[in-house]
Amino acid sequence: MKKPQHNPPIRGWRKALYEVIFEADTPAGKWFDILLIVSILLSVTVVMLDSVSAFQAAHGRLLRRLEWSFTILFTVEYLLRLLCIGRPIAYAISFFGIVDLLSVIPTYLSLLIPGSHYLIVIRVLRILRVFRILKLVQYLAEAQTLMRALRASRRKITVFLFTVLSLVIIFGSLMYLVEGESSGFTSIPRGIYWAVVTLTTVGYGDISPQTGLGQVLASLIMIMGYGLIAVPTGIVSVEISHAMEHKAVNQACPACSAQGHDKDAQFCKYCGAPL
């Protein structure tokens, strides 16, 4: 794992604050992460309830108060993160820094858009607050193992997806030639749509083959569909198993804050400081 893109402060209250907010291997850091995750889940729940018209009509004022409470809370958290690190700009432009910012912008932005005809725009912007749930990935240790497995299997999955794409194009074109417009296969893209629906075992039933040859092709693609579902599962499962064998501890170096050390490591592999 590469070094983090921001440096912790060396001493003082900023260092203590950094250990609480960014470190996950201290009691205070663990409690902070737990409280933050609970707050994230509650805030997302408020957003979902606000989308229910009946609940919004009955408890709209309460939802708005909760919305602003969570917005202020996460704004303070975002500012504290920038305050307690050595390179705030690096964190601000990092993935989770951008997610942190996007999680609070919509509420403030809604104040700047007056007029009832903008309400739909405001509601769409507030959907951005759901991005806050992405922050959970940063605090779940097992998610790092899953991400490593997905990165390791991305080439195999890419080849698999191109294979599936080729199959649906071939089968969709064949069904267009075999069935024709009388059976609902009005074009090759329409046939490809049917192939995707059938291959994924969804089967809406809006289009179905009527000829004997078409039904044979449909049977083949159905059987292939069951096998194709298992392929990406097997690829990712193998990589997860490999990642678990080389799983690194979630301990940060006190000197350089680098993570990704081996379980039995006693010194940082980046700067040599004792762990």
C-alpha positions in Angstrom: 0.0 0.0 0.0 1.3 3.4 -0.9 2.0 6.2 1.4 -0.8 8.5 2.4 -1.0 11.8 0.5 -1.1 13.9 3.6 1.3 14.2 6.6 0.3 14.2 10.3 1.5 17.0 12.5 4.6 16.2 14.6 3.4 17.4 18.0 0.8 19.3 20.0 -3.0 19.3 20.0 -3.1 18.9 16.3 -1.3 15.6 16.6 -3.7 14.4 19.3 -6.6 15.4 17.1 -5.1 13.7 14.1 -4.8 10.4 16.1 -8.5 10.6 17.0 -9.8 11.4 13.6 -7.5 9.5 11.2 -6.1 6.7 13.3 -8.1 3.5 13.7 -5.8 1.6 16.1 -6.4 3.7 19.2 -9.4 3.5 21.6 -10.3 7.2 20.9 -10.0 6.6 17.2 -12.2 3.5 17.2 -14.9 5.3 19.2 -14.7 8.3 16.8 -15.1 5.9 13.8 -18.1 4.2 15.4 -19.8 7.4 16.2 -19.1 8.7 12.7 -20.5 5.6 11.1 -23.7 5.9 13.2 -24.0 9.5 12.2 -23.5 8.7 8.5 -26.2 6.0 8.6 -28.7 8.3 10.5 -28.1 11.1 8.0 -28.7 8.9 5.0 -31.9 7.6 6.7 -33.1 11.2 7.1 -32.5 11.8 3.3 -34.4 8.6 2.4 -37.3 9.5 4.7 -37.5 12.9 3.2 -38.1 11.4 -0.2 -41.3 9.7 1.1 -44.0 12.3 0.4 -46.3 11.2 3.2 -43.5 11.2 5.8 -42.2 14.5 4.6 -45.6 16.1 4.8 -46.1 14.9 8.4 -42.6 15.5 9.7 -41.0 18.0 7.3 -39.9 20.4 10.0 -38.2 17.7 12.0 -36.5 16.3 8.9 -35.2 19.8 8.0 -33.8 20.3 11.5 -32.1 16.9 11.5 -30.8 17.7 8.0 -29.2 20.9 9.2 -27.9 19.3 12.3 -26.1 16.6 10.4 -24.8 19.1 7.8 -23.3 21.3 10.6 -21.8 18.2 12.3 -20.1 17.0 9.1 -19.0 20.5 8.2 -17.2 20.7 11.5 -15.7 17.3 11.0 -14.5 18.3 7.5 -12.9 21.4 8.8 -11.2 19.5 11.7 -9.7 17.1 9.2 -8.2 19.9 7.2 -7.0 21.6 10.4 -5.1 18.6 11.9 -3.1 17.4 8.9 0.1 18.7 7.5 -1.1 18.9 3.9 -4.8 20.0 3.9 -4.9 20.6 0.2 -3.8 17.1 -0.6 -6.6 15.7 1.5 -9.1 18.1 0.1 -8.5 16.9 -3.5 -8.3 13.2 -2.5 -11.2 10.9 -3.1 -12.6 10.9 0.5 -11.9 14.6 0.8 -14.1 15.3 -2.2 -16.7 12.9 -0.8 -16.6 14.8 2.5 -17.2 18.1 0.7 -19.9 16.8 -1.5 -21.8 15.5 1.5 -22.3 19.0 2.9 -22.5 21.2 -0.2 -26.1 20.4 -1.3 -27.8 21.7 1.9 -25.9 25.0 1.7 -26.4 25.2 -2.1 -30.2 24.9 -1.6 -30.1 28.3 0.2 -28.8 30.0 -2.9 -31.5 28.8 -5.3 -34.7 30.7 -4.6 -38.1 30.1 -6.3 -40.4 27.2 -6.3 -39.5 26.2 -9.8 -36.1 25.3 -8.6 -37.3 22.8 -6.0 -36.8 19.9 -8.3 -33.2 20.9 -8.9 -32.7 21.2 -5.1 -34.1 17.7 -4.6 -31.7 16.3 -7.2 -28.8 18.1 -5.6 -29.7 16.6 -2.2 -29.3 13.1 -3.7 -25.5 14.0 -3.6 -25.8 13.6 0.2 -26.1 9.8 -0.4 -22.4 10.0 -1.4 -21.8 10.3 2.4 -22.4 6.6 2.7 -19.3 6.0 0.6 -17.2 7.2 3.5 -18.1 4.0 5.3 -15.5 2.3 3.0 -12.8 4.3 4.7 -13.6 3.0 8.1 -14.3 -0.7 7.4 -11.1 -2.7 7.6 -12.5 -5.5 5.6 -13.4 -3.2 2.7 -9.7 -2.7 2.1 -9.4 -6.5 1.5 -12.3 -6.4 -0.9 -10.9 -3.5 -2.8 -7.5 -5.2 -3.2 -9.3 -8.3 -4.5 -11.3 -6.3 -7.0 -8.1 -4.5 -8.2 -6.3 -7.8 -8.6 -9.1 -9.3 -10.6 -10.0 -6.3 -12.8 -8.2 -7.7 -15.9 -10.0 -11.0 -15.7 -13.3 -9.3 -15.1 -12.7 -7.0 -18.0 -12.0 -10.0 -20.3 -15.2 -11.6 -18.9 -17.3 -8.5 -19.6 -16.0 -8.3 -23.2 -16.9 -11.9 -23.7 -20.4 -11.4 -22.4 -20.7 -8.3 -24.6 -19.7 -10.4 -27.6 -22.2 -13.1 -26.8 -25.2 -10.8 -26.4 -24.3 -9.1 -29.7 -24.1 -12.4 -31.5 -27.2 -13.9 -29.9 -29.2 -10.7 -30.4 -28.3 -10.5 -34.0 -29.1 -14.2 -34.5 -32.5 -13.7 -32.9 -33.3 -10.8 -35.1 -32.5 -12.9 -38.2 -34.4 -15.9 -37.0 -37.5 -14.3 -35.4 -37.9 -11.1 -37.3 -40.2 -8.2 -36.6 -43.3 -10.3 -36.2 -42.0 -11.7 -32.9 -41.0 -8.3 -31.5 -37.4 -8.4 -32.6 -37.7 -5.2 -34.6 -34.0 -4.4 -34.8 -30.6 -5.8 -33.8 -30.4 -3.5 -30.7 -33.8 -4.9 -29.7 -32.5 -8.4 -30.0 -29.4 -7.4 -28.0 -31.7 -6.1 -25.3 -33.5 -9.4 -25.2 -30.2 -11.3 -25.0 -29.1 -9.2 -22.0 -32.4 -9.8 -20.2 -32.3 -13.5 -20.9 -28.6 -14.0 -20.2 -28.9 -12.4 -16.8 -31.9 -14.6 -16.0 -34.2 -11.6 -15.5 -36.7 -12.5 -18.2 -39.2 -9.6 -18.4 -41.3 -11.5 -20.9 -42.0 -8.5 -23.1 -40.2 -10.2 -26.0 -40.2 -14.0 -26.5 -39.1 -16.2 -29.4 -41.9 -17.9 -31.4 -40.1 -20.2 -33.8 -38.5 -23.5 -33.0 -35.0 -22.4 -33.8 -35.5 -19.2 -31.8 -36.5 -21.2 -28.8 -33.5 -23.4 -29.2 -31.2 -20.4 -29.2 -33.1 -19.0 -26.2 -32.6 -22.3 -24.3 -28.8 -22.1 -25.0 -28.5 -18.6 -23.8 -30.5 -19.4 -20.6 -28.1 -22.3 -19.8 -25.1 -20.1 -20.5 -26.6 -17.4 -18.2 -26.4 -19.7 -15.1 -22.8 -20.4 -15.8 -21.8 -16.8 -16.5 -23.2 -15.7 -13.2 -20.7 -18.0 -11.4 -17.7 -16.8 -13.3 -17.1 -13.3 -11.8 -18.1 -14.7 -8.3 -15.3 -17.3 -8.6 -12.8 -14.8 -9.9 -13.4 -12.4 -7.0 -13.6 -15.2 -4.4 -10.1 -16.5 -5.4 -8.6 -13.0 -5.1 -10.3 -12.4 -1.8 -8.8 -15.6 -0.5 -5.3 -14.5 -1.7 -5.8 -11.0 -0.2 -6.8 -12.5 3.2 -3.6 -14.6 3.2 -1.6 -11.4 2.9 -3.9 -9.2 4.9 -2.1 -6.2 6.4 -2.8 -4.8 9.8 -4.7 -1.5 10.1 -1.8 0.2 12.0 -0.3 3.5 11.0 3.3 4.4 11.6 3.5 7.1 14.3 6.3 8.8 12.4 5.1 8.9 8.7 1.5 7.6 9.1 2.1 5.0 6.4 -0.2 1.9 6.6 -0.1 -1.6 5.1 2.4 -3.3 7.3 2.6 -7.1 7.8 1.0 -8.6 10.8 4.3 -9.4 12.5 6.0 -6.1 11.5 7.9 -4.3 14.3 9.3 -1.4 12.2 7.8 0.7 9.4 8.8 -0.5 6.0 8.8 3.1 4.7 10.8 5.1 7.3 12.1 2.4 9.7 10.4 3.8 12.8 9.3 1.3 15.4 5.6 0.5 15.3 
